Amino acid sequence: MIRLLFVFLMLTSPAYAVQPDEVLQDPVLEERARNISTGLRCLVCRNESIDESNAELARDLRILLRERLVAGDTDQEAVDFIVDRYGEYVLLKPTASGANLLLWLAGPVMLLIAGAVGLNFVRNRSKTQSTVPSGSDTLTQEEQARLRQILED
């Protein structure tokens, strides 16, 4: 039973694509590199972090990140360097500022606009239905006679 539990625990651990030759000797720097790389997108695999991706570009980004950390960069400086080089798309969670703010707000704004249009449509439809006269009482005597004549033919 314990062996089975151990196997299940091993299967639930995150899969890392970091090669043994990439791992830093300093465990503190390696931990920092792992934490940062979980927030960086593989530009080939799209929605995978560079830590999970086996792509060659992801490997290059992991090595570059570790080189920056060994050179003495802070976490933010290392991320800023990579973002300056590859663009903000490399971040798995882009910042909500500048042009990105427009993208962040576009969804909720469109939802509100669609709700207002739908509400307006429903209100106008109910007003239109209540103001339309019903029945044959709106027809004049001549129109009613003509209608009977048509229906009898």
DSSP file (Angstrom, degrees, kcal/mol; ACC not computed):
  #  RESIDUE AA STRUCTURE BP1 BP2  ACC     N-H-->O    O-->H-N    N-H-->O    O-->H-N    TCO  KAPPA ALPHA  PHI   PSI    X-CA   Y-CA   Z-CA
    1    1 A M     >        0   0    0      0, 0.0     4,-2.2     0, 0.0     5,-0.2   0.000 360.0 360.0 360.0 -41.2    0.0    0.0    0.0
    2    2 A I  H  >  +     0   0    0      2,-0.2     4,-2.4     1,-0.2     5,-0.1   0.885 360.0  52.0 -66.0 -38.5    2.8    2.4    0.8
    3    3 A R  H  > S+     0   0    0      2,-0.2     4,-2.4     1,-0.2    -1,-0.2   0.911 109.3  49.8 -63.7 -41.8    4.5    1.6   -2.5
    4    4 A L  H  > S+     0   0    0      2,-0.2     4,-2.2     1,-0.2    -2,-0.2   0.910 110.8  49.5 -63.5 -42.2    1.3    2.4   -4.3
    5    5 A L  H  X S+     0   0    0     -4,-2.2     4,-2.3     1,-0.2    -1,-0.2   0.900 110.0  51.7 -61.7 -41.4    0.9    5.7   -2.5
    6    6 A F  H  X S+     0   0    0     -4,-2.4     4,-2.0     2,-0.2    -2,-0.2   0.899 108.7  50.7 -62.5 -41.4    4.5    6.5   -3.3
    7    7 A V  H  X S+     0   0    0     -4,-2.4     4,-1.7     1,-0.2    -2,-0.2   0.918 110.7  48.8 -63.2 -43.8    3.9    5.8   -7.0
    8    8 A F  H  X S+     0   0    0     -4,-2.2     4,-1.4     1,-0.2    -2,-0.2   0.884 109.8  51.8 -64.4 -38.7    0.9    8.1   -7.0
    9    9 A L  H  X S+     0   0    0     -4,-2.3     4,-0.5     1,-0.2    -1,-0.2   0.881 108.6  51.1 -64.8 -37.6    2.8   10.9   -5.3
   10   10 A M  H >< S+     0   0    0     -4,-2.0     3,-0.6     1,-0.2    -1,-0.2   0.857 108.2  52.7 -67.6 -34.1    5.5   10.6   -7.9
   11   11 A L  H 3< S+     0   0    0     -4,-1.7    -1,-0.2     1,-0.2    -2,-0.2   0.784 106.9  52.6 -72.1 -26.8    2.9   10.9  -10.7
   12   12 A T  H 3< S+     0   0    0     -4,-1.4    -1,-0.2    -5,-0.1    -2,-0.2   0.547  84.9 104.9 -87.8  -6.2    1.4   14.0   -9.3
   13   13 A S  S << S-     0   0    0     -3,-0.6    -3,-0.0    -4,-0.5     2,-0.0  -0.444  85.6 -94.0 -72.7 149.8    4.7   15.9   -9.0
   14   14 A P        -     0   0    0      0, 0.0     2,-0.6     0, 0.0    -1,-0.1  -0.331  35.9-123.5 -65.4 143.4    5.2   18.6  -11.6
   15   15 A A        -     0   0    0     -3,-0.1     2,-0.4    -4,-0.1    -4,-0.0  -0.780  28.2-166.2 -90.4 122.9    7.1   17.6  -14.7
   16   16 A Y        -     0   0    0     -2,-0.6    36,-0.2     2,-0.1    35,-0.1  -0.878  19.5-160.2-110.7 143.0   10.1   19.7  -15.4
   17   17 A A        +     0   0    0     34,-3.2     2,-0.2    -2,-0.4    35,-0.2   0.300  48.0 132.5 -99.6   7.2   12.1   19.7  -18.7
   18   18 A V        -     0   0    0     33,-0.5    -2,-0.1     1,-0.1    33,-0.1  -0.430  54.0-133.8 -65.4 127.0   15.2   21.2  -17.1
   19   19 A Q    >>  -     0   0    0     -2,-0.2     3,-1.7     1,-0.1     4,-0.8  -0.473  17.0-116.4 -79.3 151.9   18.2   19.2  -18.2
   20   20 A P  T 34 S+     0   0    0      0, 0.0     3,-0.5     0, 0.0    -1,-0.1   0.826 114.9  58.1 -59.4 -31.0   20.8   18.1  -15.6
   21   21 A D  T 34 S+     0   0    0      1,-0.2    -3,-0.0     3,-0.0    -2,-0.0   0.613 102.5  55.8 -75.8  -9.3   23.5   20.3  -17.3
   22   22 A E  T <4 S+     0   0    0     -3,-1.7    -1,-0.2     2,-0.1     2,-0.1   0.710  81.4 106.3 -89.5 -23.0   21.3   23.4  -16.8
   23   23 A V  S  < S-     0   0    0     -4,-0.8     2,-0.1    -3,-0.5     7,-0.0  -0.345  70.2-127.3 -66.0 131.6   20.9   23.0  -13.0
   24   24 A L        -     0   0    0      2,-0.2     6,-0.1     1,-0.1    -1,-0.1  -0.446   6.9-131.8 -77.3 151.1   22.9   25.5  -11.0
   25   25 A Q  S    S+     0   0    0     -2,-0.1    -1,-0.1     4,-0.0     3,-0.1   0.847  92.4  76.7 -71.0 -34.1   25.3   24.3   -8.3
   26   26 A D  S  > S-     0   0    0      1,-0.2     4,-2.3     2,-0.0     5,-0.2  -0.692  71.4-156.1 -80.4 115.8   23.9   26.9   -5.8
   27   27 A P  H  > S+     0   0    0      0, 0.0     4,-2.1     0, 0.0    -1,-0.2   0.805  91.8  55.3 -65.3 -28.2   20.5   25.5   -4.6
   28   28 A V  H  > S+     0   0    0      2,-0.2     4,-2.1     1,-0.2     5,-0.1   0.937 110.9  43.8 -68.8 -45.9   19.3   29.0   -3.7
   29   29 A L  H  > S+     0   0    0      2,-0.2     4,-2.6     1,-0.2    -1,-0.2   0.883 113.0  52.6 -65.0 -38.2   20.0   30.3   -7.2
   30   30 A E  H  X S+     0   0    0     -4,-2.3     4,-2.4     2,-0.2    -1,-0.2   0.907 108.7  49.8 -64.9 -40.4   18.4   27.2   -8.7
   31   31 A E  H  X S+     0   0    0     -4,-2.1     4,-2.4     2,-0.2    -2,-0.2   0.912 111.4  49.0 -63.9 -41.8   15.3   27.7   -6.6
   32   32 A R  H  X S+     0   0    0     -4,-2.1     4,-2.4     2,-0.2     5,-0.2   0.920 110.8  50.6 -61.6 -43.4   15.1   31.3   -7.8
   33   33 A A  H  X S+     0   0    0     -4,-2.6     4,-2.7     1,-0.2    -2,-0.2   0.902 110.6  49.1 -62.2 -41.4   15.5   30.2  -11.4
   34   34 A R  H  X S+     0   0    0     -4,-2.4     4,-1.2     2,-0.2    -1,-0.2   0.913 111.2  49.7 -64.8 -42.2   12.7   27.7  -11.0
   35   35 A N  H  < S+     0   0    0     -4,-2.4     4,-0.3     1,-0.2     3,-0.2   0.909 115.2  43.3 -64.0 -41.3   10.4   30.2   -9.5
   36   36 A I  H >< S+     0   0    0     -4,-2.4     3,-1.8     1,-0.2     4,-0.3   0.920 109.5  56.3 -69.8 -43.2   11.0   32.7  -12.2
   37   37 A S  H >< S+     0   0    0     -4,-2.7    14,-0.9     1,-0.3     3,-0.8   0.708  94.9  66.4 -67.9 -18.8   10.8   30.2  -15.1
   38   38 A T  T 3< S+     0   0    0     -4,-1.2    -1,-0.3     1,-0.2    -2,-0.2   0.715 103.0  48.4 -71.5 -17.6    7.4   29.1  -14.0
   39   39 A G  T <  S+     0   0    0     -3,-1.8    53,-2.6    -4,-0.3    54,-0.5   0.404  95.3  88.4 -99.9   1.2    6.1   32.6  -15.0
   40   40 A L  B <  S-A   91   0A   0     -3,-0.8    10,-2.0    -4,-0.3    11,-0.3  -0.869  72.6-132.9-106.0 134.1    7.9   32.7  -18.4
   41   41 A R  B     -B   49   0B   0     49,-4.9     2,-0.5    -2,-0.4     8,-0.2  -0.595  15.0-122.3 -86.2 139.1    6.1   31.4  -21.5
   42   42 A C     >  -     0   0    0      6,-3.1     4,-1.3    -2,-0.3     6,-0.3  -0.709  18.5-147.9 -73.9 125.4    7.8   29.1  -24.0
   43   43 A L  T  4 S+     0   0    0     -2,-0.5    -1,-0.1     1,-0.2     6,-0.0   0.648  95.1  44.5 -74.4 -14.2    7.5   31.0  -27.3
   44   44 A V  T  4 S+     0   0    0      4,-0.1    -1,-0.2     1,-0.1     3,-0.1   0.851 117.9  39.5 -92.2 -44.2    7.2   27.7  -29.2
   45   45 A C  T  4 S-     0   0    0      1,-0.2     2,-1.7     3,-0.1    -2,-0.2   0.521  89.6-154.4 -88.9  -6.2    4.7   25.8  -27.0
   46   46 A R  S  < S+     0   0    0     -4,-1.3    -1,-0.2     1,-0.2    -4,-0.1  -0.493  79.0  34.6  71.4 -79.7    2.5   28.8  -26.3
   47   47 A N  S    S+     0   0    0     -2,-1.7     2,-0.4    -6,-0.1    -1,-0.2  -0.042  97.9  93.1-104.9  34.1    0.9   28.0  -23.0
   48   48 A E  S    S-     0   0    0     -6,-0.3    -6,-3.1     3,-0.0    -3,-0.1  -0.938  74.7-120.2-117.1 145.8    3.7   26.1  -21.3
   49   49 A S  B >>  -B   41   0B   0     -2,-0.4     4,-1.3    -8,-0.2     3,-0.9  -0.411  27.9-112.4 -76.1 162.6    6.2   27.6  -19.0
   50   50 A I  T 34 S+     0   0    0    -10,-2.0   -12,-0.1   -13,-0.8    12,-0.1   0.748 118.0  62.3 -68.1 -20.4    9.9   27.4  -20.0
   51   51 A D  T 34 S+     0   0    0    -14,-0.9   -34,-3.2   -11,-0.3   -33,-0.5   0.793 110.6  37.5 -71.8 -28.5   10.3   25.1  -17.1
   52   52 A E  T <4 S+     0   0    0     -3,-0.9     2,-0.2   -36,-0.2    -2,-0.2   0.623  98.8  95.2 -96.9 -16.5    7.9   22.5  -18.5
   53   53 A S     <  -     0   0    0     -4,-1.3   -36,-0.1     1,-0.1     0, 0.0  -0.527  52.7-162.3 -87.5 143.2    8.8   22.8  -22.2
   54   54 A N        +     0   0    0     -2,-0.2    -1,-0.1     4,-0.1    -4,-0.1   0.351  52.9 124.2 -97.2   3.0   11.2   20.6  -24.0
   55   55 A A     >  -     0   0    0      1,-0.1     4,-1.9     4,-0.0     5,-0.1  -0.282  69.8-124.6 -66.5 150.7   11.6   23.1  -26.9
   56   56 A E  H  > S+     0   0    0      1,-0.2     4,-2.3     2,-0.2     5,-0.1   0.870 111.7  53.9 -64.1 -37.7   15.1   24.2  -27.8
   57   57 A L  H  > S+     0   0    0      2,-0.2     4,-2.3     1,-0.2    -1,-0.2   0.886 106.5  52.2 -65.1 -37.9   14.1   27.9  -27.4
   58   58 A A  H  > S+     0   0    0      2,-0.2     4,-2.4     1,-0.2    -1,-0.2   0.897 108.5  51.2 -64.2 -39.2   12.8   27.1  -23.9
   59   59 A R  H  X S+     0   0    0     -4,-1.9     4,-2.5     2,-0.2    -2,-0.2   0.930 109.4  50.2 -61.6 -44.9   16.1   25.6  -23.1
   60   60 A D  H  X S+     0   0    0     -4,-2.3     4,-2.6     1,-0.2    -2,-0.2   0.892 110.8  49.5 -60.8 -39.8   17.9   28.7  -24.3
   61   61 A L  H  X S+     0   0    0     -4,-2.3     4,-2.6     2,-0.2    -1,-0.2   0.891 109.8  51.0 -67.2 -38.8   15.7   30.9  -22.2
   62   62 A R  H  X S+     0   0    0     -4,-2.4     4,-2.3     2,-0.2    -2,-0.2   0.922 112.9  45.9 -62.8 -43.4   16.3   28.7  -19.1
   63   63 A I  H  X S+     0   0    0     -4,-2.5     4,-2.5     2,-0.2    -2,-0.2   0.923 112.6  50.2 -65.6 -44.1   20.1   29.0  -19.7
   64   64 A L  H  X S+     0   0    0     -4,-2.6     4,-2.2     1,-0.2    -2,-0.2   0.917 110.5  50.3 -59.6 -44.3   19.8   32.7  -20.3
   65   65 A L  H  X S+     0   0    0     -4,-2.6     4,-2.1     1,-0.2    -1,-0.2   0.920 111.5  47.6 -60.5 -45.1   17.8   33.2  -17.1
   66   66 A R  H  X S+     0   0    0     -4,-2.3     4,-2.5     1,-0.2    -1,-0.2   0.880 109.7  53.4 -66.4 -36.9   20.4   31.2  -15.1
   67   67 A E  H  X S+     0   0    0     -4,-2.5     4,-1.9     1,-0.2    -1,-0.2   0.908 108.9  49.4 -62.3 -41.2   23.2   33.2  -16.6
   68   68 A R  H  <>S+     0   0    0     -4,-2.2     5,-2.2     2,-0.2     4,-0.4   0.897 111.5  48.7 -65.4 -39.9   21.6   36.4  -15.5
   69   69 A L  H ><5S+     0   0    0     -4,-2.1     3,-1.1     1,-0.2    -2,-0.2   0.905 111.1  49.5 -67.3 -40.7   21.0   35.2  -12.0
   70   70 A V  H 3<5S+     0   0    0     -4,-2.5    -1,-0.2     1,-0.3    -2,-0.2   0.855 104.6  60.0 -65.1 -33.7   24.7   34.0  -11.7
   71   71 A A  T 3<5S-     0   0    0     -4,-1.9    -1,-0.3    -5,-0.2    -2,-0.2   0.617 127.1-100.1 -70.2 -11.7   25.7   37.5  -13.0
   72   72 A G  T < 5 +     0   0    0     -3,-1.1    -3,-0.2    -4,-0.4    -2,-0.1   0.521  68.7 151.9 108.4   6.6   24.0   39.0  -10.0
   73   73 A D      < -     0   0    0     -5,-2.2    -1,-0.3     1,-0.1     2,-0.1  -0.366  43.9-122.3 -66.8 147.8   20.7   40.2  -11.4
   74   74 A T     >  -     0   0    0      1,-0.1     4,-2.3    -2,-0.0     5,-0.2  -0.346  34.3 -98.7 -75.7 171.2   17.7   40.3   -9.1
   75   75 A D  H  > S+     0   0    0      1,-0.2     4,-2.2     2,-0.2     5,-0.2   0.929 125.7  46.8 -58.3 -45.5   14.6   38.3  -10.0
   76   76 A Q  H  > S+     0   0    0      1,-0.2     4,-2.8     2,-0.2    -1,-0.2   0.883 110.7  51.7 -67.3 -38.6   12.9   41.4  -11.5
   77   77 A E  H  > S+     0   0    0      2,-0.2     4,-2.2     1,-0.2    -1,-0.2   0.898 110.2  49.2 -64.4 -39.8   16.1   42.5  -13.4
   78   78 A A  H  X S+     0   0    0     -4,-2.3     4,-1.9     2,-0.2    -2,-0.2   0.922 113.6  45.7 -65.4 -43.9   16.4   39.0  -15.0
   79   79 A V  H  X S+     0   0    0     -4,-2.2     4,-2.7     1,-0.2    -2,-0.2   0.921 112.1  51.7 -65.2 -43.4   12.7   39.0  -16.0
   80   80 A D  H  X S+     0   0    0     -4,-2.8     4,-2.7     1,-0.2    -2,-0.2   0.888 107.8  52.8 -60.6 -39.4   13.0   42.6  -17.3
   81   81 A F  H  X S+     0   0    0     -4,-2.2     4,-1.6     2,-0.2    -1,-0.2   0.925 112.2  44.2 -61.4 -45.3   16.0   41.6  -19.4
   82   82 A I  H  X S+     0   0    0     -4,-1.9     4,-2.7     2,-0.2     5,-0.3   0.892 113.8  50.1 -68.5 -39.3   14.1   38.7  -21.0
   83   83 A V  H  X S+     0   0    0     -4,-2.7     4,-2.5     1,-0.2    -2,-0.2   0.902 109.8  51.2 -65.7 -40.7   11.0   40.8  -21.6
   84   84 A D  H  < S+     0   0    0     -4,-2.7    -1,-0.2    -5,-0.2    -2,-0.2   0.860 116.4  42.1 -61.9 -34.8   13.1   43.5  -23.2
   85   85 A R  H  < S+     0   0    0     -4,-1.6    -2,-0.2    -5,-0.2    -1,-0.2   0.880 131.2  20.2 -80.7 -40.0   14.7   40.9  -25.5
   86   86 A Y  H  < S-     0   0    0     -4,-2.7     3,-0.2     1,-0.2    -3,-0.2   0.481 107.3-112.3-113.0  -6.3   11.6   38.8  -26.4
   87   87 A G    ><  -     0   0    0     -4,-2.5     3,-1.5    -5,-0.3    -1,-0.2  -0.132  40.6 -68.1  92.8 167.0    8.7   41.1  -25.7
   88   88 A E  G >  S+     0   0    0      1,-0.3     3,-1.8     2,-0.2    -1,-0.2   0.648 117.9  81.0 -71.2 -14.3    5.9   41.0  -23.1
   89   89 A Y  G 3  S+     0   0    0      1,-0.3    -1,-0.3    -3,-0.2    -2,-0.1   0.749  78.0  71.7 -61.7 -22.2    4.4   37.9  -24.8
   90   90 A V  G <  S+     0   0    0     -3,-1.5   -49,-4.9    -7,-0.1     2,-0.4   0.680  80.4  89.5 -69.9 -16.4    7.0   35.9  -22.9
   91   91 A L  B <   -A   40   0A   0     -3,-1.8   -51,-0.2   -51,-0.2   -52,-0.0  -0.683  68.5-151.7 -82.8 130.8    5.2   36.5  -19.6
   92   92 A L  S    S+     0   0    0    -53,-2.6    -1,-0.1    -2,-0.4   -52,-0.1   0.821  97.6  35.8 -68.3 -29.7    2.5   33.9  -18.8
   93   93 A K  S    S-     0   0    0    -54,-0.5    -1,-0.3    -3,-0.0    -3,-0.0  -0.817  90.4-154.2-123.9  90.5    0.7   36.6  -16.9
   94   94 A P        -     0   0    0      0, 0.0     2,-0.1     0, 0.0    -5,-0.1  -0.161  25.9 -96.7 -63.5 158.0    1.1   39.9  -18.7
   95   95 A T        -     0   0    0      1,-0.1     2,-0.9    -7,-0.1    -4,-0.0  -0.371  24.6-128.4 -72.4 153.9    0.9   43.2  -16.9
   96   96 A A  S    S+     0   0    0     -2,-0.1     2,-0.3     4,-0.1    -1,-0.1  -0.563  72.5  97.7-102.6  66.8   -2.3   45.1  -16.9
   97   97 A S  S >  S-     0   0    0     -2,-0.9     3,-1.4     0, 0.0     4,-0.3  -0.968  73.3  -1.2-146.9 161.2   -1.0   48.5  -18.0
   98   98 A G  T >> S-     0   0    0     -2,-0.3     4,-0.7     1,-0.3     3,-0.7  -0.332 130.3  -6.6  63.2-133.4   -0.6   50.5  -21.2
   99   99 A A  H >> S+     0   0    0      1,-0.2     4,-1.1     2,-0.2     3,-0.5   0.811 133.6  62.4 -66.7 -30.1   -1.9   48.8  -24.3
  100  100 A N  H <> S+     0   0    0     -3,-1.4     4,-2.7     1,-0.2    -1,-0.2   0.813  91.9  65.6 -65.8 -28.4   -2.5   45.6  -22.3
  101  101 A L  H <> S+     0   0    0     -3,-0.7     4,-2.2    -4,-0.3    -1,-0.2   0.887  97.9  54.3 -60.4 -37.9   -5.0   47.4  -20.2
  102  102 A L  H <X S+     0   0    0     -4,-0.7     4,-1.3    -3,-0.5    -1,-0.2   0.911 110.3  46.1 -60.9 -42.6   -7.2   47.8  -23.2
  103  103 A L  H  X S+     0   0    0     -4,-1.1     4,-0.7     1,-0.2    -2,-0.2   0.888 111.6  51.4 -68.2 -38.7   -7.1   44.1  -23.8
  104  104 A W  H  < S+     0   0    0     -4,-2.7    -2,-0.2     1,-0.2    -1,-0.2   0.876 117.0  39.5 -64.7 -37.2   -7.8   43.3  -20.1
  105  105 A L  H  X S+     0   0    0     -4,-2.2     4,-2.2    -5,-0.2     5,-0.2   0.642  96.1  80.9 -89.1 -14.8  -10.9   45.6  -20.1
  106  106 A A  H  X S+     0   0    0     -4,-1.3     4,-2.6     1,-0.2     5,-0.2   0.894  90.4  51.7 -61.5 -42.1  -12.2   44.7  -23.5
  107  107 A G  H  X S+     0   0    0     -4,-0.7     4,-2.2     2,-0.2    -1,-0.2   0.966 113.2  41.1 -61.9 -56.2  -14.0   41.5  -22.4
  108  108 A P  H  > S+     0   0    0      0, 0.0     4,-2.3     0, 0.0    -1,-0.2   0.882 115.7  51.7 -61.0 -37.2  -15.9   43.0  -19.5
  109  109 A V  H  X S+     0   0    0     -4,-2.2     4,-2.5     2,-0.2    -2,-0.2   0.928 110.0  48.5 -65.0 -43.9  -16.8   46.1  -21.5
  110  110 A M  H  X S+     0   0    0     -4,-2.6     4,-2.6    -5,-0.2    -1,-0.2   0.877 110.2  52.8 -63.6 -36.7  -18.1   44.0  -24.4
  111  111 A L  H  X S+     0   0    0     -4,-2.2     4,-2.3    -5,-0.2    -1,-0.2   0.920 110.1  47.4 -63.6 -43.9  -20.1   42.0  -21.9
  112  112 A L  H  X S+     0   0    0     -4,-2.3     4,-2.4     2,-0.2    -2,-0.2   0.903 112.6  49.2 -64.4 -41.1  -21.7   45.1  -20.4
  113  113 A I  H  X S+     0   0    0     -4,-2.5     4,-2.5     2,-0.2    -2,-0.2   0.929 111.4  48.9 -64.1 -44.3  -22.5   46.5  -23.9
  114  114 A A  H  X S+     0   0    0     -4,-2.6     4,-2.5     1,-0.2    -2,-0.2   0.894 111.2  50.5 -62.7 -39.7  -24.1   43.2  -24.9
  115  115 A G  H  X S+     0   0    0     -4,-2.3     4,-2.6     2,-0.2    -1,-0.2   0.910 110.9  48.4 -64.1 -41.9  -26.1   43.1  -21.7
  116  116 A A  H  X S+     0   0    0     -4,-2.4     4,-2.5     2,-0.2    -2,-0.2   0.908 112.5  48.2 -65.3 -41.7  -27.4   46.7  -22.3
  117  117 A V  H  X S+     0   0    0     -4,-2.5     4,-2.4     2,-0.2    -2,-0.2   0.920 113.4  48.0 -64.2 -43.2  -28.3   45.9  -26.0
  118  118 A G  H  X S+     0   0    0     -4,-2.5     4,-2.4     2,-0.2    -2,-0.2   0.916 112.6  47.8 -63.4 -43.5  -30.1   42.7  -24.9
  119  119 A L  H  X S+     0   0    0     -4,-2.6     4,-2.5     1,-0.2    -2,-0.2   0.910 112.0  50.0 -63.4 -42.9  -32.0   44.5  -22.1
  120  120 A N  H  X S+     0   0    0     -4,-2.5     4,-2.5     2,-0.2     5,-0.2   0.896 110.3  50.9 -62.3 -41.3  -32.9   47.3  -24.5
  121  121 A F  H  X S+     0   0    0     -4,-2.4     4,-2.3     2,-0.2    -2,-0.2   0.927 111.1  47.3 -62.2 -45.9  -34.2   44.8  -27.1
  122  122 A V  H  X S+     0   0    0     -4,-2.4     4,-2.1     2,-0.2    -2,-0.2   0.912 113.0  48.8 -64.6 -41.9  -36.3   43.0  -24.5
  123  123 A R  H  X S+     0   0    0     -4,-2.5     4,-1.9     1,-0.2    -2,-0.2   0.930 113.2  46.3 -63.7 -45.4  -37.8   46.3  -23.2
  124  124 A N  H  X S+     0   0    0     -4,-2.5     4,-2.4     1,-0.2    -1,-0.2   0.855 110.6  53.9 -66.5 -34.8  -38.6   47.6  -26.7
  125  125 A R  H  X S+     0   0    0     -4,-2.3     4,-2.2    -5,-0.2    -1,-0.2   0.910 109.3  47.1 -66.1 -41.9  -40.1   44.2  -27.7
  126  126 A S  H  X S+     0   0    0     -4,-2.1     4,-1.6     2,-0.2    -2,-0.2   0.873 113.2  49.0 -69.7 -34.5  -42.5   44.3  -24.7
  127  127 A K  H  X S+     0   0    0     -4,-1.9     4,-1.4     2,-0.2    -2,-0.2   0.909 111.4  50.0 -67.5 -41.3  -43.5   47.9  -25.4
  128  128 A T  H  X S+     0   0    0     -4,-2.4     4,-1.0     1,-0.2     3,-0.2   0.907 110.4  49.6 -64.3 -42.2  -44.1   47.1  -29.1
  129  129 A Q  H  < S+     0   0    0     -4,-2.2    -1,-0.2     1,-0.2     3,-0.2   0.859 110.9  49.6 -66.5 -34.8  -46.3   44.1  -28.3
  130  130 A S  H  < S+     0   0    0     -4,-1.6    -1,-0.2     1,-0.2    -2,-0.2   0.753 111.4  48.2 -78.5 -22.3  -48.4   46.1  -25.8
  131  131 A T  H  < S+     0   0    0     -4,-1.4    -1,-0.2    -3,-0.2    -2,-0.2   0.603  86.1  99.2 -93.5 -11.3  -49.1   49.0  -28.2
  132  132 A V  S  < S-     0   0    0     -4,-1.0     2,-0.1    -3,-0.2    -4,-0.0  -0.642  76.9-126.7 -76.9 124.2  -50.1   46.9  -31.2
  133  133 A P        -     0   0    0      0, 0.0     2,-0.3     0, 0.0    -2,-0.1  -0.399  27.0-150.2 -69.4 147.8  -53.9   46.7  -31.4
  134  134 A S        +     0   0    0     -2,-0.1     3,-0.4     3,-0.0     4,-0.1  -0.827  43.9  20.5-119.6 157.3  -55.4   43.3  -31.6
  135  135 A G  S >  S-     0   0    0     -2,-0.3     3,-0.6     1,-0.2     4,-0.1  -0.133  94.2 -64.3  85.6-179.4  -58.5   41.7  -33.1
  136  136 A S  G >  S+     0   0    0      1,-0.2     3,-1.3     2,-0.1    -1,-0.2   0.421 106.9  92.7 -88.8   0.4  -60.8   42.8  -35.9
  137  137 A D  G 3  S+     0   0    0     -3,-0.4    -1,-0.2     1,-0.3    -2,-0.1   0.638  79.4  60.9 -70.6 -11.2  -62.1   45.9  -34.0
  138  138 A T  G <  S+     0   0    0     -3,-0.6     2,-0.3    -4,-0.1    -1,-0.3   0.610  87.2  90.3 -88.5 -12.4  -59.4   48.0  -35.7
  139  139 A L  S <  S-     0   0    0     -3,-1.3     2,-0.0     1,-0.1    -3,-0.0  -0.604  79.3-122.7 -83.6 143.8  -60.8   47.3  -39.2
  140  140 A T     >  -     0   0    0     -2,-0.3     4,-2.4     1,-0.1     5,-0.2  -0.302  30.4-102.3 -74.5 168.5  -63.4   49.6  -40.6
  141  141 A Q  H  > S+     0   0    0      1,-0.2     4,-2.3     2,-0.2     5,-0.2   0.903 123.7  51.2 -60.4 -41.3  -66.7   48.2  -41.7
  142  142 A E  H  > S+     0   0    0      1,-0.2     4,-2.3     2,-0.2    -1,-0.2   0.903 110.0  49.1 -63.2 -41.1  -65.7   48.3  -45.3
  143  143 A E  H  > S+     0   0    0      2,-0.2     4,-2.4     1,-0.2    -2,-0.2   0.889 110.4  50.6 -67.6 -38.6  -62.5   46.4  -44.6
  144  144 A Q  H  X S+     0   0    0     -4,-2.4     4,-2.4     2,-0.2    -1,-0.2   0.909 110.9  49.0 -64.7 -40.9  -64.3   43.7  -42.6
  145  145 A A  H  X S+     0   0    0     -4,-2.3     4,-2.3     1,-0.2    -2,-0.2   0.920 112.1  48.5 -63.8 -43.4  -66.8   43.3  -45.5
  146  146 A R  H  X S+     0   0    0     -4,-2.3     4,-2.2     1,-0.2    -2,-0.2   0.886 110.4  51.8 -64.0 -39.0  -64.0   43.0  -48.0
  147  147 A L  H  X S+     0   0    0     -4,-2.4     4,-2.4     2,-0.2    -1,-0.2   0.913 109.5  48.8 -64.9 -42.7  -62.2   40.4  -45.7
  148  148 A R  H  X S+     0   0    0     -4,-2.4     4,-2.0     1,-0.2    -2,-0.2   0.918 110.7  51.9 -61.6 -42.3  -65.4   38.3  -45.5
  149  149 A Q  H  X S+     0   0    0     -4,-2.3     4,-1.5     1,-0.2    -2,-0.2   0.909 110.8  47.3 -60.5 -43.7  -65.8   38.4  -49.2
  150  150 A I  H  < S+     0   0    0     -4,-2.2    -1,-0.2     1,-0.2    -2,-0.2   0.910 112.3  49.0 -65.0 -42.6  -62.2   37.3  -49.8
  151  151 A L  H  < S+     0   0    0     -4,-2.4    -1,-0.2     1,-0.2    -2,-0.2   0.825 109.5  52.5 -69.5 -30.1  -62.5   34.5  -47.3
  152  152 A E  H  <        0   0    0     -4,-2.0    -1,-0.2     1,-0.2    -2,-0.2   0.810 360.0 360.0 -75.9 -30.0  -65.8   33.2  -48.8
  153  153 A D     <        0   0    0     -4,-1.5    -1,-0.2    -5,-0.2    -2,-0.2   0.489 360.0 360.0 -71.4 360.0  -64.3   33.0  -52.3
